[in-house]
C-alpha cells in the first residue's frame, strides 16, 4: 500500500513536491508512536488540491493541520 492516496481528477497526474519528509517518533512511556508527515507542494501545483493519507484502522489520530502561506496553523 502506498503512503498517500491521491484524490485527483481522473486524468490528472500526481503532484510533485519540493520537499517531503516522514518522521516516526517513539513515545517515551507509551507503546504508541508519533508520526509526522511534512510536505511542500511544488509551486506548479494548482491549488486547491485535495489528497488523503492512509492510516491503520485502529490508529488514534490526535491532530491534523495544514499551514497557510504565512505559516499559520489551520
PyMOL Python script that loads the backbone (N, CA, C, O; Angstrom):
from pymol import cmd

cmd.read_pdbstr("""\
ATOM      1  N   UNK A   1       0.847  -1.166   0.000  1.00  0.00           N
ATOM      2  CA  UNK A   1       0.000   0.000   0.000  1.00  0.00           C
ATOM      3  C   UNK A   1       0.892   1.228   0.000  1.00  0.00           C
ATOM      4  O   UNK A   1       1.879   1.280   0.734  1.00  0.00           O
ATOM      5  N   UNK A   2       0.560   2.195  -0.801  1.00  0.00           N
ATOM      6  CA  UNK A   2       1.358   3.415  -0.839  1.00  0.00           C
ATOM      7  C   UNK A   2       0.995   4.303   0.351  1.00  0.00           C
ATOM      8  O   UNK A   2      -0.092   4.187   0.918  1.00  0.00           O
ATOM      9  N   UNK A   3       1.904   5.174   0.712  1.00  0.00           N
ATOM     10  CA  UNK A   3       1.691   6.068   1.849  1.00  0.00           C
ATOM     11  C   UNK A   3       0.556   7.036   1.590  1.00  0.00           C
ATOM     12  O   UNK A   3      -0.252   7.302   2.481  1.00  0.00           O
ATOM     13  N   UNK A   4       0.488   7.563   0.382  1.00  0.00           N
ATOM     14  CA  UNK A   4      -0.544   8.559   0.061  1.00  0.00           C
ATOM     15  C   UNK A   4      -1.444   8.054  -1.049  1.00  0.00           C
ATOM     16  O   UNK A   4      -0.985   7.420  -1.999  1.00  0.00           O
ATOM     17  N   UNK A   5      -2.713   8.339  -0.922  1.00  0.00           N
ATOM     18  CA  UNK A   5      -3.678   8.046  -1.981  1.00  0.00           C
ATOM     19  C   UNK A   5      -4.175   9.373  -2.511  1.00  0.00           C
ATOM     20  O   UNK A   5      -4.766  10.160  -1.771  1.00  0.00           O
ATOM     21  N   UNK A   6      -3.945   9.623  -3.760  1.00  0.00           N
ATOM     22  CA  UNK A   6      -4.289  10.935  -4.323  1.00  0.00           C
ATOM     23  C   UNK A   6      -5.736  10.986  -4.749  1.00  0.00           C
ATOM     24  O   UNK A   6      -6.228  10.069  -5.407  1.00  0.00           O
ATOM     25  N   UNK A   7      -6.417  12.043  -4.383  1.00  0.00           N
ATOM     26  CA  UNK A   7      -7.791  12.290  -4.806  1.00  0.00           C
ATOM     27  C   UNK A   7      -7.696  13.362  -5.883  1.00  0.00           C
ATOM     28  O   UNK A   7      -7.599  14.551  -5.580  1.00  0.00           O
ATOM     29  N   UNK A   8      -7.724  12.941  -7.128  1.00  0.00           N
ATOM     30  CA  UNK A   8      -7.487  13.861  -8.239  1.00  0.00           C
ATOM     31  C   UNK A   8      -8.513  13.628  -9.332  1.00  0.00           C
ATOM     32  O   UNK A   8      -9.171  12.588  -9.357  1.00  0.00           O
ATOM     33  N   UNK A   9      -8.653  14.582 -10.228  1.00  0.00           N
ATOM     34  CA  UNK A   9      -9.465  14.306 -11.415  1.00  0.00           C
ATOM     35  C   UNK A   9      -8.925  13.077 -12.129  1.00  0.00           C
ATOM     36  O   UNK A   9      -7.737  12.775 -12.024  1.00  0.00           O
ATOM     37  N   UNK A  10      -9.768  12.376 -12.844  1.00  0.00           N
ATOM     38  CA  UNK A  10      -9.415  11.083 -13.425  1.00  0.00           C
ATOM     39  C   UNK A  10      -8.129  11.091 -14.246  1.00  0.00           C
ATOM     40  O   UNK A  10      -7.380  10.115 -14.196  1.00  0.00           O
ATOM     41  N   UNK A  11      -7.846  12.145 -14.996  1.00  0.00           N
ATOM     42  CA  UNK A  11      -6.674  12.143 -15.865  1.00  0.00           C
ATOM     43  C   UNK A  11      -5.507  12.954 -15.302  1.00  0.00           C
ATOM     44  O   UNK A  11      -4.467  13.062 -15.953  1.00  0.00           O
ATOM     45  N   UNK A  12      -5.657  13.516 -14.126  1.00  0.00           N
ATOM     46  CA  UNK A  12      -4.599  14.362 -13.566  1.00  0.00           C
ATOM     47  C   UNK A  12      -3.428  13.521 -13.071  1.00  0.00           C
ATOM     48  O   UNK A  12      -3.611  12.421 -12.549  1.00  0.00           O
ATOM     49  N   UNK A  13      -2.235  14.052 -13.243  1.00  0.00           N
ATOM     50  CA  UNK A  13      -1.038  13.383 -12.733  1.00  0.00           C
ATOM     51  C   UNK A  13      -0.867  13.720 -11.259  1.00  0.00           C
ATOM     52  O   UNK A  13      -1.301  14.782 -10.816  1.00  0.00           O
ATOM     53  N   UNK A  14      -0.233  12.823 -10.487  1.00  0.00           N
ATOM     54  CA  UNK A  14       0.031  13.148  -9.085  1.00  0.00           C
ATOM     55  C   UNK A  14       0.889  14.410  -9.000  1.00  0.00           C
ATOM     56  O   UNK A  14       1.657  14.696  -9.919  1.00  0.00           O
ATOM     57  N   UNK A  15       0.769  15.160  -7.917  1.00  0.00           N
ATOM     58  CA  UNK A  15       1.541  16.398  -7.788  1.00  0.00           C
ATOM     59  C   UNK A  15       3.008  16.112  -7.512  1.00  0.00           C
ATOM     60  O   UNK A  15       3.374  14.999  -7.136  1.00  0.00           O
ATOM     61  N   UNK A  16       3.832  17.109  -7.700  1.00  0.00           N
ATOM     62  CA  UNK A  16       5.240  16.997  -7.322  1.00  0.00           C
ATOM     63  C   UNK A  16       5.456  17.831  -6.071  1.00  0.00           C
ATOM     64  O   UNK A  16       4.732  18.792  -5.811  1.00  0.00           O
ATOM     65  N   UNK A  17       6.459  17.449  -5.306  1.00  0.00           N
ATOM     66  CA  UNK A  17       6.778  18.118  -4.058  1.00  0.00           C
ATOM     67  C   UNK A  17       8.165  18.736  -4.136  1.00  0.00           C
ATOM     68  O   UNK A  17       9.075  18.171  -4.741  1.00  0.00           O
ATOM     69  N   UNK A  18       8.314  19.897  -3.520  1.00  0.00           N
ATOM     70  CA  UNK A  18       9.649  20.470  -3.406  1.00  0.00           C
ATOM     71  C   UNK A  18      10.337  19.918  -2.159  1.00  0.00           C
ATOM     72  O   UNK A  18      11.558  19.997  -2.031  1.00  0.00           O
ATOM     73  N   UNK A  19       9.540  19.353  -1.232  1.00  0.00           N
ATOM     74  CA  UNK A  19      10.083  18.730  -0.023  1.00  0.00           C
ATOM     75  C   UNK A  19       9.058  17.728   0.489  1.00  0.00           C
ATOM     76  O   UNK A  19       7.857  17.995   0.443  1.00  0.00           O
ATOM     77  N   UNK A  20       9.515  16.584   0.974  1.00  0.00           N
ATOM     78  CA  UNK A  20       8.620  15.555   1.520  1.00  0.00           C
ATOM     79  C   UNK A  20       9.382  14.796   2.585  1.00  0.00           C
ATOM     80  O   UNK A  20      10.459  14.259   2.325  1.00  0.00           O
ATOM     81  N   UNK A  21       8.824  14.751   3.784  1.00  0.00           N
ATOM     82  CA  UNK A  21       9.529  14.136   4.903  1.00  0.00           C
ATOM     83  C   UNK A  21       8.534  13.433   5.814  1.00  0.00           C
ATOM     84  O   UNK A  21       7.475  13.982   6.116  1.00  0.00           O
ATOM     85  N   UNK A  22       8.866  12.219   6.255  1.00  0.00           N
ATOM     86  CA  UNK A  22       8.047  11.484   7.214  1.00  0.00           C
ATOM     87  C   UNK A  22       8.919  11.185   8.422  1.00  0.00           C
ATOM     88  O   UNK A  22      10.018  10.646   8.286  1.00  0.00           O
ATOM     89  N   UNK A  23       8.424  11.538   9.610  1.00  0.00           N
ATOM     90  CA  UNK A  23       9.145  11.265  10.855  1.00  0.00           C
ATOM     91  C   UNK A  23       8.287  10.350  11.719  1.00  0.00           C
ATOM     92  O   UNK A  23       7.072  10.530  11.805  1.00  0.00           O
ATOM     93  N   UNK A  24       8.914   9.378  12.354  1.00  0.00           N
ATOM     94  CA  UNK A  24       8.221   8.481  13.284  1.00  0.00           C
ATOM     95  C   UNK A  24       8.990   8.530  14.599  1.00  0.00           C
ATOM     96  O   UNK A  24      10.148   8.117  14.660  1.00  0.00           O
ATOM     97  N   UNK A  25       8.348   9.034  15.646  1.00  0.00           N
ATOM     98  CA  UNK A  25       8.988   9.197  16.947  1.00  0.00           C
ATOM     99  C   UNK A  25       8.333   8.282  17.965  1.00  0.00           C
ATOM    100  O   UNK A  25       7.107   8.278  18.082  1.00  0.00           O
ATOM    101  N   UNK A  26       9.115   7.507  18.705  1.00  0.00           N
ATOM    102  CA  UNK A  26       8.528   6.686  19.761  1.00  0.00           C
ATOM    103  C   UNK A  26       8.085   7.574  20.930  1.00  0.00           C
ATOM    104  O   UNK A  26       8.731   8.576  21.237  1.00  0.00           O
ATOM    105  N   UNK A  27       6.981   7.197  21.574  1.00  0.00           N
ATOM    106  CA  UNK A  27       6.547   7.897  22.775  1.00  0.00           C
ATOM    107  C   UNK A  27       7.414   7.416  23.943  1.00  0.00           C
ATOM    108  O   UNK A  27       7.827   6.256  23.970  1.00  0.00           O
ATOM    109  N   UNK A  28       7.683   8.278  24.881  1.00  0.00           N
ATOM    110  CA  UNK A  28       8.582   7.973  25.988  1.00  0.00           C
ATOM    111  C   UNK A  28       8.049   6.853  26.878  1.00  0.00           C
ATOM    112  O   UNK A  28       8.776   5.903  27.167  1.00  0.00           O
ATOM    113  N   UNK A  29       6.804   6.947  27.312  1.00  0.00           N
ATOM    114  CA  UNK A  29       6.257   5.992  28.283  1.00  0.00           C
ATOM    115  C   UNK A  29       5.002   5.288  27.759  1.00  0.00           C
ATOM    116  O   UNK A  29       4.093   4.963  28.522  1.00  0.00           O
ATOM    117  N   UNK A  30       4.970   5.064  26.456  1.00  0.00           N
ATOM    118  CA  UNK A  30       3.775   4.530  25.819  1.00  0.00           C
ATOM    119  C   UNK A  30       4.222   3.721  24.604  1.00  0.00           C
ATOM    120  O   UNK A  30       5.176   4.119  23.935  1.00  0.00           O
ATOM    121  N   UNK A  31       3.568   2.600  24.294  1.00  0.00           N
ATOM    122  CA  UNK A  31       3.993   1.796  23.136  1.00  0.00           C
ATOM    123  C   UNK A  31       3.626   2.419  21.783  1.00  0.00           C
ATOM    124  O   UNK A  31       4.024   1.894  20.744  1.00  0.00           O
ATOM    125  N   UNK A  32       2.870   3.535  21.777  1.00  0.00           N
ATOM    126  CA  UNK A  32       2.491   4.173  20.522  1.00  0.00           C
ATOM    127  C   UNK A  32       3.638   5.018  19.966  1.00  0.00           C
ATOM    128  O   UNK A  32       4.640   5.258  20.639  1.00  0.00           O
ATOM    129  N   UNK A  33       3.465   5.459  18.728  1.00  0.00           N
ATOM    130  CA  UNK A  33       4.445   6.349  18.097  1.00  0.00           C
ATOM    131  C   UNK A  33       3.738   7.595  17.580  1.00  0.00           C
ATOM    132  O   UNK A  33       2.535   7.586  17.320  1.00  0.00           O
ATOM    133  N   UNK A  34       4.502   8.649  17.439  1.00  0.00           N
ATOM    134  CA  UNK A  34       4.020   9.885  16.834  1.00  0.00           C
ATOM    135  C   UNK A  34       4.541   9.903  15.400  1.00  0.00           C
ATOM    136  O   UNK A  34       5.748   9.807  15.174  1.00  0.00           O
ATOM    137  N   UNK A  35       3.638  10.027  14.435  1.00  0.00           N
ATOM    138  CA  UNK A  35       4.029  10.076  13.024  1.00  0.00           C
ATOM    139  C   UNK A  35       3.742  11.469  12.494  1.00  0.00           C
ATOM    140  O   UNK A  35       2.645  11.998  12.672  1.00  0.00           O
ATOM    141  N   UNK A  36       4.729  12.057  11.844  1.00  0.00           N
ATOM    142  CA  UNK A  36       4.592  13.402  11.312  1.00  0.00           C
ATOM    143  C   UNK A  36       4.933  13.361   9.822  1.00  0.00           C
ATOM    144  O   UNK A  36       6.021  12.931   9.437  1.00  0.00           O
ATOM    145  N   UNK A  37       4.002  13.809   8.999  1.00  0.00           N
ATOM    146  CA  UNK A  37       4.228  13.908   7.562  1.00  0.00           C
ATOM    147  C   UNK A  37       4.306  15.394   7.235  1.00  0.00           C
ATOM    148  O   UNK A  37       3.357  16.139   7.480  1.00  0.00           O
ATOM    149  N   UNK A  38       5.423  15.817   6.689  1.00  0.00           N
ATOM    150  CA  UNK A  38       5.609  17.212   6.288  1.00  0.00           C
ATOM    151  C   UNK A  38       5.930  17.240   4.800  1.00  0.00           C
ATOM    152  O   UNK A  38       6.804  16.516   4.324  1.00  0.00           O
ATOM    153  N   UNK A  39       5.215  18.079   4.081  1.00  0.00           N
ATOM    154  CA  UNK A  39       5.481  18.171   2.648  1.00  0.00           C
ATOM    155  C   UNK A  39       5.168  19.571   2.145  1.00  0.00           C
ATOM    156  O   UNK A  39       4.315  20.273   2.690  1.00  0.00           O
ATOM    157  N   UNK A  40       5.862  19.950   1.118  1.00  0.00           N
ATOM    158  CA  UNK A  40       5.616  21.217   0.424  1.00  0.00           C
ATOM    159  C   UNK A  40       5.305  20.887  -1.025  1.00  0.00           C
ATOM    160  O   UNK A  40       6.121  20.289  -1.727  1.00  0.00           O
ATOM    161  N   UNK A  41       4.126  21.280  -1.465  1.00  0.00           N
ATOM    162  CA  UNK A  41       3.787  21.086  -2.871  1.00  0.00           C
ATOM    163  C   UNK A  41       4.639  22.006  -3.729  1.00  0.00           C
ATOM    164  O   UNK A  41       4.927  23.140  -3.347  1.00  0.00           O
ATOM    165  N   UNK A  42       5.036  21.513  -4.884  1.00  0.00           N
ATOM    166  CA  UNK A  42       5.765  22.340  -5.825  1.00  0.00           C
ATOM    167  C   UNK A  42       4.889  23.518  -6.238  1.00  0.00           C
ATOM    168  O   UNK A  42       3.667  23.390  -6.303  1.00  0.00           O
ATOM    169  N   UNK A  43       5.500  24.650  -6.513  1.00  0.00           N
ATOM    170  CA  UNK A  43       4.741  25.857  -6.880  1.00  0.00           C
ATOM    171  C   UNK A  43       3.912  25.674  -8.153  1.00  0.00           C
ATOM    172  O   UNK A  43       2.980  26.442  -8.396  1.00  0.00           O
ATOM    173  N   UNK A  44       4.236  24.681  -8.956  1.00  0.00           N
ATOM    174  CA  UNK A  44       3.497  24.453 -10.203  1.00  0.00           C
ATOM    175  C   UNK A  44       2.143  23.775  -9.961  1.00  0.00           C
ATOM    176  O   UNK A  44       1.316  23.737 -10.873  1.00  0.00           O
ATOM    177  N   UNK A  45       1.895  23.243  -8.770  1.00  0.00           N
ATOM    178  CA  UNK A  45       0.636  22.558  -8.469  1.00  0.00           C
ATOM    179  C   UNK A  45      -0.476  23.588  -8.284  1.00  0.00           C
ATOM    180  O   UNK A  45      -0.355  24.516  -7.485  1.00  0.00           O
ATOM    181  N   UNK A  46      -1.556  23.407  -9.036  1.00  0.00           N
ATOM    182  CA  UNK A  46      -2.681  24.339  -8.951  1.00  0.00           C
ATOM    183  C   UNK A  46      -3.473  24.069  -7.677  1.00  0.00           C
ATOM    184  O   UNK A  46      -3.857  22.931  -7.408  1.00  0.00           O
ATOM    185  N   UNK A  47      -3.716  25.116  -6.899  1.00  0.00           N
ATOM    186  CA  UNK A  47      -4.458  24.994  -5.650  1.00  0.00           C
ATOM    187  C   UNK A  47      -5.891  25.451  -5.835  1.00  0.00           C
ATOM    188  O   UNK A  47      -6.135  26.279  -6.713  1.00  0.00           O
ATOM    189  N   UNK A  48      -6.849  24.968  -5.072  1.00  0.00           N
ATOM    190  CA  UNK A  48      -6.678  23.962  -4.024  1.00  0.00           C
ATOM    191  C   UNK A  48      -6.480  22.573  -4.623  1.00  0.00           C
ATOM    192  O   UNK A  48      -6.935  22.296  -5.733  1.00  0.00           O
ATOM    193  N   UNK A  49      -5.809  21.716  -3.889  1.00  0.00           N
ATOM    194  CA  UNK A  49      -5.518  20.350  -4.312  1.00  0.00           C
ATOM    195  C   UNK A  49      -5.813  19.428  -3.138  1.00  0.00           C
ATOM    196  O   UNK A  49      -5.188  19.554  -2.085  1.00  0.00           O
ATOM    197  N   UNK A  50      -6.747  18.510  -3.299  1.00  0.00           N
ATOM    198  CA  UNK A  50      -7.123  17.594  -2.226  1.00  0.00           C
ATOM    199  C   UNK A  50      -6.329  16.311  -2.309  1.00  0.00           C
ATOM    200  O   UNK A  50      -6.136  15.765  -3.396  1.00  0.00           O
ATOM    201  N   UNK A  51      -5.863  15.819  -1.158  1.00  0.00           N
ATOM    202  CA  UNK A  51      -5.284  14.485  -1.104  1.00  0.00           C
ATOM    203  C   UNK A  51      -5.618  13.860   0.230  1.00  0.00           C
ATOM    204  O   UNK A  51      -6.027  14.557   1.159  1.00  0.00           O
ATOM    205  N   UNK A  52      -5.452  12.565   0.338  1.00  0.00           N
ATOM    206  CA  UNK A  52      -5.737  11.863   1.583  1.00  0.00           C
ATOM    207  C   UNK A  52      -4.537  11.010   1.963  1.00  0.00           C
ATOM    208  O   UNK A  52      -3.715  10.653   1.119  1.00  0.00           O
ATOM    209  N   UNK A  53      -4.452  10.694   3.228  1.00  0.00           N
ATOM    210  CA  UNK A  53      -3.378   9.862   3.763  1.00  0.00           C
ATOM    211  C   UNK A  53      -3.989   8.607   4.363  1.00  0.00           C
ATOM    212  O   UNK A  53      -4.965   8.693   5.108  1.00  0.00           O
ATOM    213  N   UNK A  54      -3.447   7.473   4.061  1.00  0.00           N
ATOM    214  CA  UNK A  54      -3.940   6.220   4.628  1.00  0.00           C
ATOM    215  C   UNK A  54      -3.308   5.984   5.996  1.00  0.00           C
ATOM    216  O   UNK A  54      -2.098   6.130   6.169  1.00  0.00           O
ATOM    217  N   UNK A  55      -4.140   5.621   6.958  1.00  0.00           N
ATOM    218  CA  UNK A  55      -3.655   5.256   8.298  1.00  0.00           C
ATOM    219  C   UNK A  55      -4.328   3.946   8.690  1.00  0.00           C
ATOM    220  O   UNK A  55      -5.402   3.632   8.176  1.00  0.00           O
ATOM    221  N   UNK A  56      -3.720   3.175   9.589  1.00  0.00           N
ATOM    222  CA  UNK A  56      -4.352   1.924  10.040  1.00  0.00           C
ATOM    223  C   UNK A  56      -5.714   2.202  10.680  1.00  0.00           C
ATOM    224  O   UNK A  56      -5.914   3.256  11.284  1.00  0.00           O
ATOM    225  N   UNK A  57      -6.639   1.268  10.550  1.00  0.00           N
ATOM    226  CA  UNK A  57      -7.998   1.439  11.062  1.00  0.00           C
ATOM    227  C   UNK A  57      -8.034   1.706  12.563  1.00  0.00           C
ATOM    228  O   UNK A  57      -8.918   2.422  13.035  1.00  0.00           O
ATOM    229  N   UNK A  58      -7.101   1.149  13.317  1.00  0.00           N
ATOM    230  CA  UNK A  58      -7.113   1.336  14.775  1.00  0.00           C
ATOM    231  C   UNK A  58      -6.178   2.462  15.239  1.00  0.00           C
ATOM    232  O   UNK A  58      -5.894   2.577  16.432  1.00  0.00           O
ATOM    233  N   UNK A  59      -5.706   3.281  14.314  1.00  0.00           N
ATOM    234  CA  UNK A  59      -4.833   4.403  14.672  1.00  0.00           C
ATOM    235  C   UNK A  59      -5.619   5.454  15.453  1.00  0.00           C
ATOM    236  O   UNK A  59      -6.805   5.671  15.204  1.00  0.00           O
ATOM    237  N   UNK A  60      -4.946   6.096  16.391  1.00  0.00           N
ATOM    238  CA  UNK A  60      -5.547   7.187  17.145  1.00  0.00           C
ATOM    239  C   UNK A  60      -4.994   8.492  16.572  1.00  0.00           C
ATOM    240  O   UNK A  60      -3.824   8.819  16.769  1.00  0.00           O
ATOM    241  N   UNK A  61      -5.841   9.226  15.867  1.00  0.00           N
ATOM    242  CA  UNK A  61      -5.418  10.476  15.268  1.00  0.00           C
ATOM    243  C   UNK A  61      -5.774  11.592  16.236  1.00  0.00           C
ATOM    244  O   UNK A  61      -6.950  11.872  16.468  1.00  0.00           O
ATOM    245  N   UNK A  62      -4.744  12.233  16.805  1.00  0.00           N
ATOM    246  CA  UNK A  62      -4.966  13.277  17.794  1.00  0.00           C
ATOM    247  C   UNK A  62      -5.097  14.647  17.182  1.00  0.00           C
ATOM    248  O   UNK A  62      -5.772  15.510  17.743  1.00  0.00           O
ATOM    249  N   UNK A  63      -4.462  14.871  16.033  1.00  0.00           N
ATOM    250  CA  UNK A  63      -4.500  16.193  15.431  1.00  0.00           C
ATOM    251  C   UNK A  63      -4.028  16.105  13.986  1.00  0.00           C
ATOM    252  O   UNK A  63      -3.135  15.324  13.657  1.00  0.00           O
ATOM    253  N   UNK A  64      -4.625  16.898  13.151  1.00  0.00           N
ATOM    254  CA  UNK A  64      -4.126  17.127  11.798  1.00  0.00           C
ATOM    255  C   UNK A  64      -4.202  18.628  11.560  1.00  0.00           C
ATOM    256  O   UNK A  64      -5.066  19.304  12.118  1.00  0.00           O
ATOM    257  N   UNK A  65      -3.315  19.142  10.747  1.00  0.00           N
ATOM    258  CA  UNK A  65      -3.369  20.562  10.435  1.00  0.00           C
ATOM    259  C   UNK A  65      -2.633  20.824   9.133  1.00  0.00           C
ATOM    260  O   UNK A  65      -1.936  19.961   8.599  1.00  0.00           O
ATOM    261  N   UNK A  66      -2.808  22.017   8.651  1.00  0.00           N
ATOM    262  CA  UNK A  66      -2.056  22.488   7.494  1.00  0.00           C
ATOM    263  C   UNK A  66      -1.584  23.899   7.799  1.00  0.00           C
ATOM    264  O   UNK A  66      -2.142  24.581   8.659  1.00  0.00           O
ATOM    265  N   UNK A  67      -0.570  24.322   7.098  1.00  0.00           N
ATOM    266  CA  UNK A  67      -0.058  25.674   7.285  1.00  0.00           C
ATOM    267  C   UNK A  67      -0.530  26.560   6.141  1.00  0.00           C
ATOM    268  O   UNK A  67      -0.559  26.139   4.984  1.00  0.00           O
ATOM    269  N   UNK A  68      -0.895  27.770   6.473  1.00  0.00           N
ATOM    270  CA  UNK A  68      -1.263  28.753   5.460  1.00  0.00           C
ATOM    271  C   UNK A  68       0.033  29.288   4.835  1.00  0.00           C
ATOM    272  O   UNK A  68       1.114  29.025   5.362  1.00  0.00           O
ATOM    273  N   UNK A  69      -0.050  30.020   3.741  1.00  0.00           N
ATOM    274  CA  UNK A  69       1.167  30.596   3.141  1.00  0.00           C
ATOM    275  C   UNK A  69       1.965  31.466   4.112  1.00  0.00           C
ATOM    276  O   UNK A  69       3.171  31.641   3.939  1.00  0.00           O
ATOM    277  N   UNK A  70       1.295  32.014   5.134  1.00  0.00           N
ATOM    278  CA  UNK A  70       2.023  32.824   6.124  1.00  0.00           C
ATOM    279  C   UNK A  70       2.432  32.001   7.353  1.00  0.00           C
ATOM    280  O   UNK A  70       2.725  32.563   8.408  1.00  0.00           O
ATOM    281  N   UNK A  71       2.452  30.666   7.212  1.00  0.00           N
ATOM    282  CA  UNK A  71       2.918  29.722   8.240  1.00  0.00           C
ATOM    283  C   UNK A  71       2.052  29.686   9.500  1.00  0.00           C
ATOM    284  O   UNK A  71       2.554  29.407  10.589  1.00  0.00           O
ATOM    285  N   UNK A  72       0.760  29.965   9.359  1.00  0.00           N
ATOM    286  CA  UNK A  72      -0.158  29.829  10.482  1.00  0.00           C
ATOM    287  C   UNK A  72      -0.840  28.465  10.406  1.00  0.00           C
ATOM    288  O   UNK A  72      -1.206  28.007   9.323  1.00  0.00           O
ATOM    289  N   UNK A  73      -1.011  27.813  11.571  1.00  0.00           N
ATOM    290  CA  UNK A  73      -1.715  26.534  11.594  1.00  0.00           C
ATOM    291  C   UNK A  73      -3.184  26.726  11.290  1.00  0.00           C
ATOM    292  O   UNK A  73      -3.806  27.686  11.746  1.00  0.00           O
ATOM    293  N   UNK A  74      -3.731  25.809  10.521  1.00  0.00           N
ATOM    294  CA  UNK A  74      -5.131  25.877  10.133  1.00  0.00           C
ATOM    295  C   UNK A  74      -5.770  24.537  10.322  1.00  0.00           C
ATOM    296  O   UNK A  74      -6.959  24.376  10.050  1.00  0.00           O
TER     297      UNK A  74
END
""", "prot")
cmd.dss("prot")
cmd.show_as("cartoon", "prot")
cmd.util.cbc("prot")
cmd.orient("prot")
